[in-house]
């Protein structure tokens, strides 16, 4: 008799092994469907590491189903398969809808999203029925094969710790292999340990591993790049000399830097994350003042973040007001609105804070308990301005009633002081919001107003977009597909709102004294790449070009357009406006920079791709291409990527530690 039969090892291992193998096949299958659905491609590295990282969870689920009674084991087999399929399928649908993944820590917020846009999600499910069917296939198999997968015999001595240790070993082996994959600038090791880019994590390691990494980041933060030369040797506060500023020069006139004693902060700091943050912020060069510093000081400001606004919607005949504003003020030739993790909310967060959102959480919502001294609402209110914010959607959506009050505004939205007849439609009317909002401040001596529009929101169909239906006759004869025409129709509501704004300001005698700023929260991702290509007239580049957009920065007293030939993004808007209005701020504490300064250009995208003065870096290929065609220096490229990584990491520190309160009191 063999050893396995004598000792009973084979029945025990078989009882756990068969459901484990089933779950391994299910997880890997779901991961492959997810990758192909979202990225339309599968790399050899992604296929291999996803297979390896799928095994640990499969072993644990096999233990769950095989180590208990057959009846309960079969129940948990089906239940676990349902949950896996639902998680993977919902991620696929969410990504195809919003071009990002959602995390475990956003599920409670997703309930609010589902309540508001459940019809949109339902439409996306129907549109992607084939993907849904593929994701549901393992559920059918688990029901049909449950008796074969989980046998009749109950284990007398399951000894679960042995199987758990096997799962731990199965986790450690691929982790060890990844640690050896350090080649290239954005290596697999870098992506796994530091990058905090969900898209790349899913591509290379799978959704199961991405979720694990997301949990780690939420609890333990985002690690800075430990190979950045400015951070390689953290300073022990006890080693600092007593009377010198080891981290920063003394405050200088003519630069945007506040009186922050990083020396004292470091000396008293025991938290290593904060110590490194103090060191990193202190070594940054502050942005000098320039010829535009204070140019608009004393003027009013109306700052608009427009839902899904795109430069492709601009037309001198269809949108004469938007065309005028975008061509007669500052004209930015290379402005980008990258797409971040929480779509509209993260787009707002980047624009209004000059910070990069933290992966896996709703950064703007979390910031509502933080001190945000550089927000324009707070800044202008300190100058004696009336500061208001408006949004023509639900007041509590994305917790805006908390975030915008914290940013220094009296906030008005549907359900909180804004009563729109179009509130029972979706999306509500930007024009109606403008007609109600402007009389609330047009007679003030000084005002600063922030507005978030909604009329351009997806979906772009006559049935699901009331604004598209309202303006359909104006676009129905254009040479585009119906979704593209519906998108352009929705933007005509924004055009009507902007025309009303200018007319009301002129009637109140305020137009000459008011600066108007408008940018998008993100590009119209409700259009497919093929549909967006229709607007461009050529196939769109999905890495960079799809995010290129228009920035409106207009004042009636500009005698001629000011062309700005510099790569910039929504991350740069807050410091640019702060400089133009002569506000006090510390440029070292922002991740963007004043566009009108001599500060080097840097446009950061959510997947660590970037554009700067030297060239462009595509993280999906791990390749930097110089504008001049020369071969890039690998160390210079590594330093560039490290700079991007640190801006991501220390943006998270600002959010997690309420850093501005710590350094500015």
N, C-alpha and C positions, 0 to 999 in steps of 0.2 A: 504494500500500500504506500502511495506517495505521501510525502510530508504534508503537502497541502490538504490532502483528504483526511489524514490522521488528525491534524490539528484543527481542522475546520476553517482554515484560512480562506480557501477558495470560495465557499458560499458567502462568507462575510465580505470579501473583496468584490465578488460578483454583484452582490446586493447593492453596494455603493457605486461600483464602477459603471454599471449600465446607465443609471440615471445621470451620472456625471458626464459620461460620453454623450448622452442625449443633449444635456444642457450646453456642452462644449460646441456641439454641432449647431444648436439653436442660436447661441450667442454669436458665433462666428458668421453664420448665415445672415442674421439680422444686421450685424456690423457691415457686411459686404453690401447688402441692399442699401443701407444708409449711406455709405460712401458713394456708391454709384449714383444714387438718387440725388445727392447734394453736390457732388464734385464731378460727376460723369467721368471719373478716372480712378485708377487704383494702382499705386506704385508697388514695386516688389517689397520695399521696406515696410510699407503700410500693411500689405497682406501678411507678411511674416510676423511682425510684432503684434498685430491685432490678434492673430491666431494664438501666439504665446500668452498674451495678456488676458485672453478669454478663459484660459484654463483655471486660474485660481477661483474665480466666482463659480465656475461650473462644478468644481470639486465641492465647494461649500453647499451649493444647492443640491448636489447629489447626496451629500451627507444628510441634509434636511429631509429629503424625500425617502432615502433608503434606510435611514437609521431609526425610523419609527414604524408604527403598525402599517400594514399594507393599505388599509382604507384611508388613513390620514395621509400617508405618503402619496397616494394617487391624487388626493385632493390638492395637496401642496404642489404636486407636479404640474397640474393644470393651472393652478393659481399663479405659480411662479412664471410659467410660460406666458400667461396672459399679461402679467405685469411687465415682463421683458419686452414683449411685442408692443405693448402700449407705449412704453417708454421710448423705444427706438422709433416706432411709427410716429409718435407725437413730435419727436425731435426732427424727423424728416419733414413733416408737414410744416412745423414752425420755421425750419430753416428755409424752406422753399417760399414761405410767406414773408418772413422778415430778414432773410439772409444772415441769420445768426442762430445760435443754439441757446436754449434756456437752461438754467441750472436748478438743482434741487432746492436751493435757497430762494428761488423766485417763484416756487409753486404757489404760495399763498397770494402773491401778486398776480400770478397768471389767472387765478380765479376771477379777479377783477377784469383782466383783459378778456377772458372768455365771456364774461357777462356782457361786456360792451361790444365785442367783436366776434361773438360766437357764430353769427351768420356768415361772417367772412371766413372763419376757420372751417365751417361746414362746407362752404363753397370750395375751399381749397382741398378738402378731403375728397369731394366728388370729382374735382378736376384731376386729382392724383389717385384715382381709384385703383390703378394697377399697382402702385407702390403699396397702398393700404392692403390690397389683396395678398401681395407677396409677404408683407409683415404678418398677416394673420394666418398664413399657412402653418407655421409651427403650432399654433393653438389647436388647429384641427388634428394635427398629428398627435399632439399630447392627449387629446380625448380618445382618439381611436386606438392608440398604442399604450395607454396608461397601464393596462394589466401586464403587458409584456415587459414594460420598462421597470415597473415596481412589482416584484414577484409576490407570491403568497406567504412565504416564510418570514417571520419576524426574527430579527437578530437578537440572540440572547445576551450577547456581550458586545455592543456596537463599538466600544472603545473610540469615541469620537476624536480624542486628542491626536491620535495617529493620523487621521484623515485631515484634521486642521493643520497639523505640521506639514503634511504633504502639500496642502494648498499654499502654506507660507513659502515652502521651497519653490513651488511653481511660480510664485510671485517674485521671489528673489532672483531666480535665474534670468528671466528677461530683463529685469532691472539691472543686473550686473552686465549683461550684454550691451544695454543702452549706455551704461557708464563708459564703456570702451569705445563708443561711437562718437568721438569728439572731433572728427574731421570737418573742415569747413567753418564758416563764420557762424551760421545758424545750424549747428550740428544737432543730431538727435538727442544727445546728452543735454545740450543747451535748451532745446524745446521741452524736454521732460522735466528739467530741474528749475529753469528760470524764466522761460519766455512768457508764460501766462497768456498764450494765444489758443483759445479753444478750437478754432478752425484747424490749426496745424496739429494740435493734439489728437483730434478726431481722425485727421487724415493719416497720421503715422501710427497711433496707438489704439484708436477705437474709442467709442463713446463710453464704455465701461471705465477705461483708464482715465479719460477726460473728466468724468464725474469724480473719480477719486482725487485727481489733482485739484479740481475745483474745491472740494471739501478741505483739502490741505491749505489752499490759499485763503479761503474764508476764515479759517481758524488761526492760521499762522502767518498770514500776509504774503506779499510778493517779494522774493529775494532780489536785491540789486545785483548788478553784474560784478562779481568779485574779481574780475580781471581788469576792470577799469583802473587805470593807474592812479586815479585820485582816491580810490577806495581800497587799494590792495593792502594797506597797513593801517587798520583802524587805530586812532590815537587814544591812548589811555589818559583820561582826565588828570590823573595824578602826575603824569609826565609833562604836563604843560607848564611853562614858566609862569611865574605869578603875575607879572605885570605887562604881558605882551598879548596881542591878538594873534593867536596862532592860526586862525582860520580865515580871517577877512581883513582887508584894509580898512582904515577908518573911513567913515562916511565922507563922500566927496560931493562938492557942489556940481551940478550939471549932469548927474546920473540919477537913474530911477532906482535908488536904494534907500531904505529906511535905516534908522539907527537901531540896529539889532546887534547885541553883544553875543556873538556866537562863541566867543571865548568863555564867557561866564556860563552860557548854556551847556557847553561841553564839559566844563569843570564840575558842574553839579549833576550831570546826567549819568544814570546807572543802566538805563535801557540801551542795549547795543544798537537796536534799530534807530532810535532817536539820535544816538551818538553819531552814527554813520550819516543820518539825514542832515544833522547840523554841519557835519564836515562837507557833505556834497553841496548843500545850498550855499555855504560860505565860500567855496572855491569858484563858484560861478561868477563870471564877469557881469556886473550890472549893465543895463542898456543905457547909453548916453542920451541926453536930450538932443533934439534935432530941430531943424527949421520949422517943423510942424507942431512942436510942443506948445500947447495952449492955444492953438489956432482957433479952436471953437469955444474957448473958455467964455462962460457967461451965456451961451446959447442954450436953447431947449434941445432935447433929444427924444426922438421916437425910434425905438429899437424893435425890429420885428424879426422873429424867427418864423419862417413860412413853411408850412407843412408840404414836403415833397416838391418844393420849388426847384426848377431846373432852368438853366440858361437856354435849353432847347425850346422852352415855351415862349421865349421872347420873340416878338415880331412887331415891326414898326406900325403895322396896320391893325392887327388884332389886339395888341397890348401896348398902345401908344404911351401910357403913363409909365409902365414898368420899363419900356424901352428908353424913354426920356431920362428916367432916374439912373438907369444903368450906363448911359452913354454920355451924360452931361456933368457928372460929378467926378469922383475918383473912379478910374477904370482899371480894374485889376485883371491883367491878362492871364494869370495862372493861379486862380483861386480854387480850392478844393474843399468839399464837405465830405470827409470820410464817414463811413457807416460804422457805428459802434454797437456794443452788445445789446442795449435796451432801446434801440431805434430812436424814437422821438425823445425820450427822456435823456438818454446819453448824449444825443445831439445837442439838446439844450444845455446840459451840464458842461460839455466841452466849450460851447460858445460863450456861456455866461461866467465861467470860472477859470478858463484857461488851464484846466486840469484834465488828465486823461482818466476815463472811468475805470474803476476796478472791476476786473473780470468776476462774474458770478454773483454780483449783488446789484441792487439798484442804487447807484452812487448818489444821484441827486436826492433821493428820498433819505438816505442815511446822512447826508450833509445838513439836513434841516435842524439837527441839534448842534451843529458846529458853528464856530465863529467864522464868518465869511466877510472880512473887512474890505476886500477889493471888489465886492459886487457893486455894480453901478447904482443899484437902488440905495444901498447904504451910503455910498460916496456922495451921490447927489443930494440925498436927504440931509447929510451933514452940511452941505452948502446952502441949505434953505429951500431946496426945490420941493415941489409936490411930486411924490413918486407913486406911480400906480402901475399895476400889471393887469392884463386882460387875456382871457382865453375863451374862445367860443365853444368850449366843451365842458364836461363835468368838472366841478371844482376840486373833487377829491381824487381824480384820475392821476395815477403816479404820485399821489400825495402832494399835489401842487399847492393846495391850500396851506401846507406847512412849509414847503421849500421856498415859495415865493415871498411869503411873509418874512421868513428868515433872511431872505436876500434884500429886505428893506422896502418892500412894496405893500401898498394896500391892494389886495388881490380881488379881482372880480371875474367870475366865471358862472356857467350855468349851475344854479343851485346856491350861488353866493353873490347876489347883487346884480347879476346879469340875466335879464328876462327876454329871451329871444323867441319870436314866433316860430322860427325854424328849428327850435330845440327838439321837436318831435320828429325831425328828419335826420338822416345821416348822409353826409356830414352837414352840420349847421352852416349858416351863412356868414362868411367873413364880412361881407358888406353890411349886414345887419349889426354885427358887433361894432364895426367902425362907426356906424350912424349913432349908436348908443354911447360909445365910449368917448368920442372926441368932445361932445358938449360937457363932459365931466371935468375936462382940464383945459379947454381952449382959452378960457378967460383968466387962467392963473398967470401970475407975473412970471414965474419960472416953473417948468415942469420937465420931468423925465419919465417917459412912459415905455413900458415893455409890453409887447404883444406876441402871443403865439396863436397862429391861425390854424384852421383845421379843414378848410374846404377842399384842399388838394389831396385828402387822404384816400388811400385805396379802399375798395376795389374800383376799377375803372370800367364800370358797366352802367347802362342806363337804369337798371333795376336796383343797383346797390350804391349808387352815388347820386344823391339828389342834385348836387351842383352840376354834374355832368348832364343830367336830364334838363336842368334849367337852361343851359347854354348850348344845347345840342344843335339847334338850328344855325348857330354861328360857325360850327365846325363840320357839319355833316358832309359838306362837299370837298373837304380836304383829301388829298391823295394818300391817306393812311388807313391802317386797319382800325376797326371800331374801338379796341382798348386804347390805342394811341389818341384817337379823336376824343374819347371820353376824358382822358387825362388832360388834354389841351383845353377842353371845355371847363374842367374843374378849375384850371388856372385863370380862366376868365372871371371867376368870382373874386379871386385875389386882385385882378386888374381893376374890377369895379370898386373894391374896397380901397385900393390905393388912390384911385381917382377921387373918391369921396373924401379921403383924408386930405389931399391937397386942396380940394375945393373948400372944405370946412376951415382949414388953417388959413387960407387966403381971406375968407370971409371974416375971420376973427382977427385979421391983421397980424398973424403969427408966423406966416410962411417964411418970411425973410429971416426970422430969428430961430428957425428950427432946423436941426440936422436930422435927416432920415437915413436909417441904416436898415438893410434887409438882407438876410441870408437864409439858406435852407437849413432844416434840421438834418436832412439827408437827401440823397437823390431819390427819384420816384421808383423805389424797388418793387412797387406793385406792378411795374411793367417787366416783362421778360427781357433778357438781353437782346433777343431778336426784335422785340417791339421798340426798345430804346434805340437800337441801331437804325430803325426807320427814321427817327427824329434826327439822328446825326447824318444820315445819308451814306453810311458805311458801317461795316461790322465794328462794334465797340470793343475796345480793349478793356477787359474786366478787371485788370489789376490796377490801372491808374485812371484811364480816360473816363471811365464810367462815373468817377467821383468829381470830375472837373465841373465847375459851376460858376455862377456869377455872384459877386458881392456888390450890393448897392450901398454906396456911401456918398450922400448927396447933400449939398447945401446951396440955396438959391444965390448966395453971394460969391460962389466960385465962378469967375469970369469965363473960364474955359476948362475943358476936361483935363484932369491930371492922370496921366497914364503911369501905371506901376507895373514894371516888367520884372516881377519877383515871384518866386514860388511861395505860396502862403496858403493858410487854411483857416477854418473856423476856430482852431486853437489859438490863433493869433489875434482874434478880434478884440478881446477884452483889453490886453495891453495897448493895442492901437488906439482904441477909443479913450482909454485912460490918459494916454499921452496927448491926444488931440484936445481933450477938455482940460488939460492942466491939472489932473488929479494926482494926489500923492499915492504912490504904490511902490512895491519892491519887485522889480523885474526878475530878481533871482528866484522868487517864490512862485513864479508862473512857468508853465511848461511851453507856452507859446511866447512870441516876441512881437514887438511893435513892427508892423509891416513897413512903415515909412522910415524906419531906422536903418543903419548900416549893419544891423545884426544879420549873421548868415542865415540864408533861407533853410527851412526844414519843415517838410510836410510829412507827418506820421500817419500811417494807416493801421487799422486794427490788427492786421496780421504781421506787423513789424516791417512791412515794405515801407520805403520812404523815398522822398525826393529831397535833394539838397543842392547847394551851389556847385558841387562837384559832379553830380550825376544822379542816377536812380538805382535803388536796390529792390529786387524782387525776391521776397522771402520764399516764395513757392519754388524758385529755382536756386536760391542761395547764391545769387549772382549780382554784383554791382557793376554797372555800366557807366563809364565816364562820358560826360558831354563831348569832350575833345577826342574821344575814340582811343585814348591811351589805355594801357593795361593798368588796372588799379593796384595799389599797394595793399597786400592782404592785411597788414597790421593797421593801416589807416581804415580799412573797411571794418575790421573788428572793433576799432575804437568808435566808429560811427554807430554800429549796432549796439555797442555798450551804452552809448549816450541815449539811444532810443529806449533801451531796456531800463535805464536808470530813471528816465522821465516817467515811465510807466510805474516803476517800483515806488518812487518817492511821491507820485500822485496818490498812491494807495496809503502811504504814510500820512500825508496831509489829511486824508479822509478818516483813517482808522484812529489816529491819535489826536484829532482836532488840533493839528499842528500850528495853525495860525494863532490859536488862543495861547498856545505854549510860548511862542516866540514873540508875540505882540501884546499879550495880556488882554 
